[in-house]
């Protein structure tokens, strides 16, 4: 690896030539950085950023130097040390506004590499070099073995380059090195002599290098292209040589690169049909080179080793190799190596042997197609093997991360590795590869590793359920492990489609696969779009325009063929057509295509390109864009509130134990970073216990000792394995908190183990456990006198259990008081959990117990019971006088779901959506029911409503509050946001790639309508915004069908469909309008004793009763109208004056109203009988104000609160 990241021969000779040709490395790369900053200022439309070819260079020596080399050979002199130079540069005419035109391409000799270094600060147009490209050292890389004349023709050769600058920007290069016989016309005529023999008489061959540079790693494609050029250059003259190279470059400048997706491009060049295969998705790399080639050169064991490594330190100007002791590379862990070698043995590396049983190809095209298919399958398999290798090495890293504080506890991770593997991990953790991996994990990025990890966990449990069950019986975080095993939703279905078929599948077909009892559609196979034939004269601008016009027609025809079949294919086509129209100079049409592209797939939207287009337009052109109605939304989105992706945070903190005393703030930061304490209340209490001296600081020795005991306790729990006979008695979500030393008890010798559900005894003599008591049944824990069989005057603990006459006694000695506090805290957590139907109390008790245990073991003096009880927060809470949960609330309360954890602060819930499904995947192929929770910060959480486990990491739908959410068919969920966009999430892969823009104000409500008749599910969606705009959408085409504006209507909050009319609820008016916006009737009269009209917050329609129920937040009243007479309400239902109601739904014969108290942060739900119009129930929600309600098939009601909770209620 060279200093700029370039891959080439690692011979010492090549390295010496590289360094001598480039000069001082530090100066070169410093100037490269300056040049990169200059290029950033170019304001031209960077179409070349999406072209296959960025630049083509001819490298060799100029005629004068070549003449001197010939003379040296004629006189018998030794070979001279000649540095090759760039003879000509051919760049795209779209490179930038400062790049020379086609006619101005540099055709003659250019300055040498050293002169280029000295002129780096000159304007780019002086050298004719495209922006963002640095040629320093490039000629030497084209001839890594040096430039020498040959006495006979040598075989042509190819090699590849990766050019990386100090900013991390990469360019790819493919170099063709060919030999041409030297002619007199190739030499400088002024240096020739009539008395000297002609150059042809010497029969010498001079090497030439043709280097093509691109931003995309299409190595094989460019090698094939250069191979087509090679046949034309072998015997042509020098003039024709330059002309053919230039024509070759001009043709490739016309080729666009396909965006991520399933559409590959092909074009004909000479006798070959060249295919450009796209990456699978935005985050996937382009694989256009055989990954199996190293396996043909080396053994799998050698591939995992670094035989020779050359590292150039450009900061200090030194070169190091593996001969340096500090450069030694430790071996990989043996277990990972063995699995890697086993997987590699199954690969069919030799294509000839792998295809020996197939029929012979009868054409070049079929042979190339078969070879490409075999290479693609091998690449996928090798990619998966190396991904599996990385997974085996790093699968446990997430256990040692604190996402909230962005801390990686390196020491803890290293201590968990085998001693023989630690040298490898010590070195590996210093690499940039691991740093990037760590950032992705801290940012909860859904990438290849996270998807592989999910599949590996599921496959392990499916293939070997006994082994999985045995592993899950370790006394670790079993609930977390088993909860993760239930992540078998749409993400798992998506990533399992990447498995390769054993044999090629017919094109344009997909096959169903079975995943967790559900039929899943595989990723569609690649389709091919042929590009137009290259113009005969690519220098003529008219021919170039004709080429792009034909490309636009071909893409448009392809779009017509796929219309309505594949929206992702439509997105790719819009991207390509936008690029082609940009090449035509049709900026308005290009912007329209990009605008439509964003509706289908936001990830493909070329934001930077669109910005550059807008910046490059003249005032007249920009005015034309502003006057185009379809582009107003694009301008609004780009220039003001464009899709604002959360910039991933870059900081990573490596936790280190403190060496100085810690004050309260420092202690809080350290103790929460390592995960010992997760809340401020316990942190402050712990600080008060450990702090010493008048300055109230915690000594570093005390902190480190506490951390050591805490880790030791967790390690002891993790190391204990339960036999299957014991494990079968435990519940699936049981999580053991602490285990005692072997003690004598009234039930025999063993270890006490405490989970969040029970206390049980692990027998020392036999592989079984005995239940002592369920935590809820413990009546009393007190110090006791040993019973018969136990030595007297030994501290023991007596436990009285409800329903049992005998008292359990354990001889715990010095740990008696500790276990008394621990049992009290576990009991309190269970009582509070069952009282509030909130499992978080169990988790909090688990954390508190482990903290109490660590503090008790910390310090030279034992902690008193009084000191330890201060950390038993739940025990202290339950001893306080707490308000009794009303029986009505307790009977209705089913479950409490916390939509945040210790990694994130609670975020208010803005809207909930329940999507039905199958509870038993064995009986139905439908997915399980889902609960969709939209938060005020734009995140969307998806839960399996059968297990209440989160499907995957939160989905980002902008960064603004989400106001409304509806399910559209089986495949989409639409969300209306405060940023005026409608975001669309696919229920298949749980990704948000699309958004719609037609509103100029925040989207407040949407309504879904299924249309009768026709084939399939025909539907449409109405959406409204606060400014009174109503838009009708076609969910299939993602196009706006119609739009109208309600006059004198502000704060339009809700809409509903009834009897072919739209009912619209604004701030102080209710309108009934036709589908085209004509007003039919309204309700605006004063409904309160005070002057003025009321402020309505929402309304619902009861179609069975032909009634409209409207809710007024300020007056805490519900108004009921008959639809046939809206002059005055039939009923007025009062809600308690001390409450504020904001949402409501209709469930069976009841209307549920959600809100909260005016004073204090307490949630309330009011249940009104829809027939008697009476308030029947008032439920006190164990959360903040209720902000959202939804119904789960009329069996449950789910409420979302402002403190980030979802409460599940039973419906009578």
Secondary structure, DSSP 4 states (H G I P E B T S, - for coil): --TTS------HHHHHHHHHHH--HHHHHHHHHHHHHHHHT--S--GGGGBS-SEEEEEE--HHHHHHHHHHHHTTPPPP----EEEEEEE-TTS-TTS--GGG---S----HHHHHHTTTS-HHHHT--TT---TTHHHHHTTT----BSS----EEEEEEEE-TT--EEEEEEEEEEEE--GGGS-GGG--TTSPPHHHH--EEEEEEEEEESS--HHHHHHHHHHHHHHHSS--HHHHHHHHHHHHHHHHTPBPPPSSSEEEEEEETTEEEEEPPPSSTTSPP--S-TTHHHHHS-HHHHTS-S--EEEETTTTEEEETTSGGG--PPPPHHHHHHHHHHHTT----HHHHTTTSPPPSSHHHHHHHHHHHHHHHHHHHHHHHHHHHHHHHTTGGGGEETTTTEE-HHHHHHTS-GGGHHHHHHHTTSHHHHHHHHHHHTT---HHHHHHHHHHHHHHHH-HHHHHHHTTSSS-HHHHHHHHT--SHHHHHHGGGPPPSSPPPTT---EEEETTEEEEPPPPPEEEEPPPPPS-TT-HHHHHHHHHHHHHHHHHHHHHHTTT-HHHHHHHHHHHHHHHHHHT-HHHHHHHHHHHHHH-GGG--HHHHHHHHHHS-HHHHHHHHH-GGGHHHHHHHHTS---PPPPP---EE----SS-B-HHHHHHHHHHTTS--SHHHHHHHHHHH-BTTTTBB-HHHHHHHHHHHHHHHHHHHH----HHHHTTS-TT--EEEEPPPEEETTEEEEEEEESSEEEEEESSSS-EEEEEEGGGEEEEEEE---TTS-TTS-EEEEEETT-SSPEEEE-GGGHHHHHHHHHHHHHHHHHHHHHTBTHHHHHHHHHHHHHHHHHHSSSSPPPHHHHHTT-HHHHHHHS-PPPPPHHHHHHEEEEEES--TTS----EEEEEEE---S-TTT-SSPPPEEEEEETTSEEEEEETTTTEE-SSPEE--SSPEEEEEEETTTEEEEEETTSEEEEEETTT--EEEEEE--SS-EEEEEEEEEPSSSS-EEEEEEEETTSEEEEEETTTTEEEEEEE-TT--S--EEEEETTEEEEE-SS-EEEE-TTS-EEEEE-S--SSSSS---EEEEEEETTTTEEEEEETTTTEEEEEETTB-SS-SEEEE--TTEEEEEEEEETTEEEEEEEESSSS-EEEEEEETTT--EEEEEEESSS-EEEEEEETTTEEEEEETTSEEEEEE--
